[in-house]
Amino acid sequence: MTSTNPPESAAEKFHQKAEAYVAEKKFDEAIASCELAIKIEENYGPAYKTLGNIWQARRRQKASPLSPF
């Protein structure tokens, strides 16, 4: 018997795309992908967490122009 993972939801796919954008520091694209994930599944927590992380990184970036973010 083999186990299979359940198929990914559309919200998960958009969130994964957002995470990839974050890794590339493409924050505007990441925000848009998170917003799409939330539009599809309004209680999708990981997208909200990623949005929070993006806003925090942006705030740090503005506070310190020498920041690597």
ABEGO torsion letter per residue (X at the ends): XBBBBBBBBAAAAAAAAAAAAAAAGBAAAAAAAAAAAAAABAABAAAAAAAAAAAAAAAAAAABAABAX
